């Protein structure tokens, strides 16, 4: 059996529904709390061990449940005061960043 490791970085507001559906579909999931860069908001990194033939099914579910959307935010200052933008800006949030990696060996103990 050829295995893959999928690491999906998902916004916290999307992760609950995603984990629920993946669990129903019998995907094994490990959740790790993580923090995003630009907006400094919480997100979750999911580690999912999956058989190679189920990769497309998994990616389809992630894409369906983690759609990007626009949101108005006021960025926090991150550099010199003269570079700070003190007014709200529209940014794209949500979606997922997904990495698919080969697994040399898979052992469940």
Buried (B, 14 or more C-beta within 10 A) or exposed (E): EEBBBBBBBBBBBBBEEBBEBBEEEEBEBEEEEEEBEEBEEEBBBBBBBBBEEBBEEBBEBBEEBBEEEEBEEEBEEEEEEEEEEEEEEEBEBBBBEBEBEEEEEEEEE
